[in-house]
Each structure stands twice: as structure tokens, then as C-alpha cells.
């Protein structure tokens, strides 16, 4: 797995688009929901066979896309000041939960401000061999479809101790984790504690009373799918009301309660991210900012520039120049 790649990485990030790399080998799109840029930290320790990623997210975010195609992924939520939401599992969660994803599984999640996690990515063959040894009775449905599970208190405490030890090693100037002989037993310990934690979670699945959470998150997903299909077209709140069969107040409450942001602001943030991704990928220069803004539905350049700078902390022209010369 190492192949000449630096085994330990830790860096501060302000660009929310860069948070798509917070888990190794994923294919994700991001959408910042907070109104201003907030610093995040990501870290990575690569062992011979597994990869451990840390993420401390400043802003509230939505992540959507797919997990690694050839790995099982276990995401342990270490901090979650407000309820997070795993839309793909129709589940709300706090810290102490674990998201388990089989190869290529869908990820669609809301993370509040101040959220953090630790993610273990394990190649499929290695994971299945560890399961045979440590958790042979894993439910077939969980193994095939994944789950969002509450981890037992004792297993959670053990996992947190190990993660704290790894973080201390990453911050140690002596750089002990750079030694492959240190990372080898670490790899075995990570597989052990993550799988033991997963096992405890499978034994304590809490039902959703009356399916209320599932119904609300499913309706929100329907609204987001509609917005995603019309990102380049004018959308009015009445359109969402008609699609969902809800009142204006009901749609506003649905978004505010689930994402902490109204539907119009959510759509605007998605479009601003669309502009940013386009600017990061472009090789053009003259007139490209205006042309891209128009393509994403921004007709007033002054308003667009202010909104872009407020969300990302820089003018769109700065994004274009900075990434062209990086």
C-alpha cells in the first residue's frame, strides 16, 4: 500500500473541496453548509495493508458519492456536537456511532460544525480474513449493505484509547510512526479494535420508532435529488412544495431541522461549489469566471462574487489564479 507514499500526513485545510480526500480512495463531492469558511484538519497513517484517516471538520458539510471500490470502510464518529445524518442508511447519529461500508457503497451524509471521525480503510481480502477470525457471525445484511451502528461503551473506550495513541504518535517530533516496524503491530491493533467495535454495534441496533426519522430523511433525499437534477435551471420554493406535496413552511422546516440551512440557501451553496469545481478544472482565463457563473445560474456578478467570497474566503478570480499556478 505504501509504494513510496509518505506514510504519515497531517494538514490544515480551508478549502471544503479538499475535504473530499479526507478518506482514502473515495469518489466524493462536498457541499459546505456553514456560511463562512472554517479550518479543518485531516491526517493519515498508511500501514502496509490498511489506512487510517482522521478528519476534524470546521464547517457543517454534506458529503455524497461512493466509498472505495476494493475496500471495506469503517468510520468511527469521535465528535458530533449536534446530530449527524447518514441519509444512505436513513439514520441519525451522534459521537460513538460507526458507519460500515462494503466496497463501492454509497455515502450520503450530513456532518455538523465541529464533527470529527476516524476512518479505517481495509482491502476486501484482508477485511474478510479478519472477519473470519474476529467476527465470523457478522450478519449477512450488514456485510452486504453496510450499516450505521451505536458502538458499545467498553469497545468505544478501547477504540478511543488506541486512536489517541496514534494521534500522539503523529504529533511526536521524533516521528515514531515513520518506522514500518511500529506500523506493523499498529495495523493488527486497528483491525482488532475496529472489528470488535463493529461486532458490539451489530448487537445493539436501535429501531426507529414508527419510522419517523427514516420518513423525514427519505423526503429530504427526494428534495435534494430534485434540486440536483435542476442545478442549472431556475428553481422556486413552490416547485419543491409541489414535488414533495408539502407547504412552504413544511419544506423550510424540513431543511432547517435536517441540514441547518433553508432550501434556497442549500441550492445556492451547491451552485457555488459547482462554480468552484469548474474553476479548479479549467485551463481557460479570459472571461471564464463570468461564463462559469452564468452556467451555474448566477446572473448578477456582484452578488455572485460576494457570495463566493463569503463561502470560500476568496474571490473566484483568486481561485482561478491560485490553482492555475500551483
N, C-alpha and C positions, 0 to 999 in steps of 0.2 A: 504493500500500500504506500510506502514512503517514497520510493522511486526518486530520490534526490530532492523531495519537497521538504521544506523546513518543518520539523515535527511539532513545534510549539509556536502558535501565533496568538497575539493579543493586540487589539487595536480599538481606538475610539472612532465612532462613525457618526457623522451628522446627516449624511445623505440617506434618506429612507430607502432609496432604490438599492443601495448596497446591502441592506439587511436581507435581501433575497439570498445572500450567500451565507447566512448565519447557520444553516445546516448543510453539510457537505452533499453535493451531487443532487440537490433538488432542482426542480424547474418551477420557480415560484414568481408570482407578481405581487407587488406590495401596494398598499394604499394607506398613507398616513391620515389619521383622523383628527389628531390634535391640530390646533390652529397655528402652531408655531413649531419650528424645529427644536428638537431636544436631543442632547447627545446620548448615544447608545454605545455599549461596549460588547464586542464579540471576541471570543477566544477559542482556540482549537488545539487539541492534543491528538496527534496521529500516532497510533501504535502500529505494530506490524500488520494486524488484521482489522482492527476496529478504529473508529474515530469518535472522539468525544468533543462536542461543541458546547460552549457556554454563550448565552445571549442575555444581556441586561438591556432592555428596551426602554428608552426615554419616552417616546410618544406612544399614544394609542395607535394600533395598526390593524389592518386586515391583511392576511396572507392567503393566497389562493393559488392552487396549482397541483403538482404531483411530487410525491416523495421519490427517493432513488429507486430505479427500476430493478436493481440487482441486490438490494439490501433490505433488511428489516430495520425499522427505525423506532426507537423508544424515547419519548420526550417527557421528561420529568419536570413538572412545574414547581420551581423553587420559591417564587414570589408572585402573588397575584392580588394586589390591593383591592380590586373590585372583581366582580365575576367576569371570567373569560368565557368564550363560547366556541365550541367546536361544532360548526354547522354541519360538517360531514358526518358527525355522529349524533347530531341533534341533542347536544349535551352542554349544560353549563358546568363550569368548574372553578375551583379556587386553587391555591397552592396545595401541594400534596397529591395532586392527580397525575396520572401518566397517560399520555396518548401513545397507543401502539399501532404502528402502520406496517402492513405487509408490503412487499415490493411493488412500486408503482401506484400505491394508494393515493387517493385524493386527499389533499389538505385544504381546508377552508375554515379559517379561524380568526376570531377577534381577540386581541390582546389589549388590555387597558394600559394606561400610563404606569410605569414602574414595574411592569411584568418582567420576569426572568425565568429561564429554564436551563436545563442541561440535557443534551440530546446525544444518545449513543446510536451510531450507525454501524450495522454489522452485516457483512456479506451473507447471503442467504445460506450457503452451505455451512458456514461457521455457526450461524444462529441455530439452524436446525439440529446440528450436532450438540450444541449446548442445551437446547430444549430437551433432547433425548436423555441427557444426563441429569438436568436440573428440574425439568417441568414436563415430564412425558404425558401428563394428564391434561395438558392445556386444551381448553375447549376448541373444537374444530372451527366453530363460527368465529371465535376471536382470532385464531391463526389465519383464517382466510380473509376476513373482512376488517380486522382491527377493532379497536375499542378505546373508549376514554374511561379510565378506571380510578377509583379512590384507593390509594395505597395504604396498607396497614401502618399503624403508628410505629411499631418496632422496626419494620422494614424501611419505613421512611427515614427514621432516625439514623439507621445504619448507612443508608444511601447518602444522606446529607453529610455525615462524618467523612465518608470517602471523597465526596465532591469537594468538601472544604480542604481536605489534604491536597487534592490535585491543584486547587486554586492557589494554595500556599506555595506549592512547588513551581507554578507558573510565575509567581511574583518574586521568587527567590533569585537574587542576583547570581548565585552560584549555578543556576540553571540545571538542577538535578534531572529534570525530565528530558534533557537532551541526550541522556545516556540510554541507549537501547536496552541495556541490561536492567534499567529501572522500569522502563515502559513495558517490558515483557510480563512481569508479575502484575503490573497495573492493569494490563489488558484482561488477565484472568479474573482479577478482583472486580473489574467493571462488569464483565459478563455475569459473574456470580450475583452481585448485589442488584443489578438491574433486573435480571430474570427472577430473583427471589421477590423483588418488589412487585413485578408483574404478576407473579403467582398469587401474592396476597390480595392484589386488586381483583383478580378473577373470582375470588371467594367472597367478595363483598360488593356486588353490583347493586346499586340503589335504583329502584324503579322510579319512573317519572309519574307521579300521581295524576291519573286522568289524562296523561299525555299532553299536559298544558304547555310545558316547555317545548316539547317536540313540535307541537302545532304552531306555536309562535315562531320558532326558528325556521320551520318549513315555509311559513308565509313570508318571512323576511327574505329567505333564499329566493322565493318566487319574485319578490320585488327587485332584488339585486340582479337576478337573471334578466328581467325586463330592462332594467337600466343598462346592463352590459350590452344588450342587443341593440341599444339605441344611443350609444355614446356620441355619435357624430350627428345626431338629429335633435331638434328642439323637443324637450320633454317638459310637460306641465304636471303639477301635482294631481290634477284631475285625471290624467292618464293613468297614474298609479292607482288612484281610487277606483277607477273602472276595472282595471285588471285584477285587483285584489278583492273587489266588492266591499270596500271599506270607506268610511267617511274620511274627510280631510284630517280631522282630529285623530282618528284611529291610526292613520298612516304615520302621522307625525310622532305619536306616542310609540308606535312600533319601532321606529328608527331610533328615537331618543333613548328608549329603555334598553335596546339591544346593542346599539353602537355609540351612544352618547353624542349623536350628531343627527341633524334633520336630513330628510331625503334630498333636498335641493343642495345642501352643503356637501353631502356624500357624493352626489353626482359631480359637483364641481371639483372636488378633490380627485375623483377618478380621472376626470378630463385633464387636470393639471399634471397628474402622473403620466398620462398618455403623451402630453407635450414633452415632458422631461425625458421619457424613454426615447421618443423620436429624436430629440436634440442630441442625446447621448450616442445615437446610432448614425447620425447624419454626417456626410462629408461635405455638405454644401456650406455656403457662407452668406452671400448677399440675399437678403430678404427671407432667409429660411425661418427665422423666428416668427415673423408675421404670417407667413404661409402655413406654418405648422399650427399656430394658434387658431387660425381660421378653420383649418381642417378639423380641429377638435371643438369647434363651436364657440370660440371666443371672438366676438365681433368688435369689442371696444378695447383697443390695445393698451390704453392707460389703465383701465380696470384690470385687465389680464396681467399686466406687469406687476401691479401692486399685489394682487392675489398670489401670484407665483412667488414673489419675493417673501411675502408673509409666511407661506407654507414651507419653502425650502431654504430661506435665509440668503438668497442671492437672486440677481436679475437673470432672466432667461439668456441674455447675451453673455453673461458671465459663465453660465453652464456650458454654452457652446464653445466659448474661448478656452475655458479651463480644460475641458475634456479633449479638445482638438490638439492641444499642446502637451497633454500628459503623456 
